[in-house]
Amino acid sequence: MSDPNPCMTCGICCTHFRISFYWAEADDVPGGFVPAALTEKLTPHLRCMQGSNSEPRRCVALSGELGKSVSCTIYENRPTPCREFPVFFEDGSPNPKCDELRARIGLPPLEPLVFPQAA
């Protein structure tokens, strides 16, 4: 893909959803990887990213200005919900939820990905 990752200029999902995940993903548990210092306890089995459990939401790991230039400060160690939220589906079509959220901050809808044809 020659275009930059659209997430690097958006970031709205990091200010819209409560980012909750299984407690053992945190790095204070053997095998965990999400920085525990950036999480809060929800239930005995769930944690969430700080900043994502109250209004206004903004994940503590989000850096930058929405709609301009953003990044995740723990990208390699982000929790499962962040890893699994699809910007594009397998067929290259954009996730309608992304387009809905992007519109809230004045960003245009995503164009479908065009895959090269097999020879």
C-alpha positions in Angstrom: 0.0 0.0 0.0 1.5 3.3 -1.1 -0.8 5.5 1.1 0.1 5.9 4.7 -1.8 4.0 7.3 -5.1 6.0 7.8 -4.9 5.4 11.6 -1.8 7.6 11.8 -3.9 10.7 10.9 -7.2 9.7 12.7 -7.1 8.2 16.2 -10.8 8.7 16.8 -11.4 5.0 17.9 -9.0 5.6 20.8 -11.3 8.3 22.1 -14.6 6.6 21.4 -14.4 3.0 22.8 -13.8 1.7 26.3 -10.7 -0.4 25.7 -11.4 -3.4 27.9 -9.5 -6.7 27.9 -8.7 -9.8 29.9 -6.7 -9.0 33.0 -3.9 -11.4 32.2 -2.8 -9.4 29.1 -1.2 -6.9 31.5 2.5 -7.1 32.1 2.2 -7.6 35.9 1.2 -11.1 35.1 3.6 -13.7 33.6 3.2 -13.6 29.8 1.3 -10.3 29.9 2.4 -7.5 27.6 0.1 -4.4 28.1 1.8 -2.0 30.5 -0.2 -2.5 33.8 0.6 1.0 34.9 -1.6 2.3 32.1 -4.6 0.2 33.0 -7.4 0.2 35.5 -9.4 -2.7 37.0 -12.9 -3.1 35.8 -13.9 -6.5 37.3 -12.0 -9.4 38.7 -11.5 -10.6 35.1 -11.3 -7.4 33.1 -9.0 -4.3 32.9 -9.2 -1.3 30.6 -6.8 1.3 29.3 -6.8 4.4 31.5 -8.7 7.3 30.0 -11.1 5.0 28.1 -13.5 4.3 30.9 -15.0 7.8 31.5 -16.2 10.7 29.4 -14.5 12.4 27.7 -12.6 9.3 26.6 -9.1 9.3 25.4 -6.8 6.3 25.8 -3.7 7.2 27.9 -1.5 5.6 25.2 -2.7 7.9 22.4 -0.3 10.6 21.5 -0.8 13.5 19.1 -3.7 15.5 17.7 -6.9 13.7 16.4 -7.4 14.0 12.7 -3.9 15.3 12.2 -1.1 13.1 13.4 -1.4 10.4 16.1 0.3 7.3 17.3 0.0 4.7 20.0 2.8 4.9 22.5 2.4 1.2 23.3 1.7 -0.1 19.8 3.8 -3.3 20.1 2.2 -4.0 23.5 -1.4 -2.8 22.8 -4.3 -4.9 24.1 -6.3 -7.4 22.0 -9.3 -5.1 21.2 -6.9 -2.7 19.6 -5.2 -5.5 17.6 -8.5 -6.9 16.4 -10.4 -3.8 15.4 -10.3 -3.9 11.6 -9.9 -0.7 9.6 -10.4 -2.7 6.5 -12.1 -6.1 6.0 -10.4 -9.0 4.2 -12.0 -8.0 0.9 -10.5 -4.5 1.2 -13.7 -2.7 2.1 -13.5 -0.1 4.8 -15.1 -0.8 8.2 -18.2 1.4 8.2 -17.7 2.2 11.9 -14.3 3.8 11.0 -16.0 6.0 8.4 -18.8 6.9 10.9 -16.2 7.9 13.6 -13.9 9.7 11.1 -16.9 11.9 10.0 -17.2 13.1 13.6 -13.8 14.8 13.3 -14.2 16.0 9.7 -12.1 13.3 8.0 -13.3 11.8 4.7 -14.5 8.2 4.4 -11.8 5.6 3.6 -11.4 4.4 0.0 -11.5 0.6 -0.5 -8.2 -1.1 -0.8 -7.4 -2.2 -4.4 -5.6 -5.5 -4.6 -3.3 -6.2 -7.6 -4.7 -8.8 -10.0 -2.9 -12.1 -10.1 -1.1 -12.8 -13.3 
